Amino acid sequence: MSLPYDPQEISRLVAGPKPAVMVFDYLRAGLKRDAACGLLTALVYDMPSMRSCRVFSDDLDAYPVGNYKRLMAGPYFEKVVMGKAPFATTGIEGVAELFFDWRKIQELGFESSLNIPAVVDGELIGTANLLASKGTYTPMTVARALLWQPVITLAFLLLTRPGAEGETFHDGLRIAGEGKVEG
C-alpha cells in the first residue's frame, strides 16, 4: 500500500501556524476517507499520574473535551493503554467488552470501534478513537487506518510541544478544568 497522506503537505502544515490543529484536521479528513470514521475522539495520557484527557471530539455534546479522568483497570486499559497496541472491533459486542458507555455509542449509531495509539519512546502519549457503523473495522480497513499512525503520533507530539499546554485539536478551544481529575 502506498501512503494515504502527502508528506510535503504535512511538512507545510507543521511549519505553519497552529500546527497541531492543522495536522489533526488533515488526519481527520484522511481517517474519514480511508477508514470510514463516523465519529473521532482523541485522548492524551499522563501515565505518571494515571490519567487521560479528551482533546478532540467530533461530537462535543456526547463526548466533551477537557477534565482529566483517572485511568481505570479494565479491558481497554489492558489492551490499548498498557498494551500500546491498536484494537478494533466490528460489532457492538466487542465495543461492550471495552467501553462502559457502549449503549451510548450504539444510540449514536455506531457499533464498530478502532483505537490507534500514539507511542513515543515506549510511552503512550495519546490515542485516536474511531467509531463507525457495524462491520466497518475489518482487517483491510484497519490496515488502511494504521497507515495514518505516524501522522497521529506527530499530531500528539505537536500538541505536547513547549508552550502548547492546555491546547486541544480544536482551534481556539483549551482544556477545561486543566489539572482537575474527575472520577
Sequence and secondary structure as in RCSB ss.txt:
>XXXX:A:sequence
MSLPYDPQEISRLVAGPKPAVMVFDYLRAGLKRDAACGLLTALVYDMPSMRSCRVFSDDLDAYPVGNYKRLMAGP
YFEKVVMGKAPFATTGIEGVAELFFDWRKIQELGFESSLNIPAVVDGELIGTANLLASKGTYTPMTVARALLWQP
VITLAFLLLTRPGAEGETFHDGLRIAGEGKVEG
>XXXX:A:secstr
   SS HHHHHHHHHSSSHHHHHHHHHHHHHHHHH  SEEEEEEEETTTTEEEEEEES TTTS  EEEEE   SH
HIIIIIIT   EEESSHHHHHHH TTHHHHHHTT  EEEEEEEEETTEEEEEEEEEESTT   HHHHHHHHTTHH
HHHHHHHHHTSTT TTB SSTT B TTTT EE 
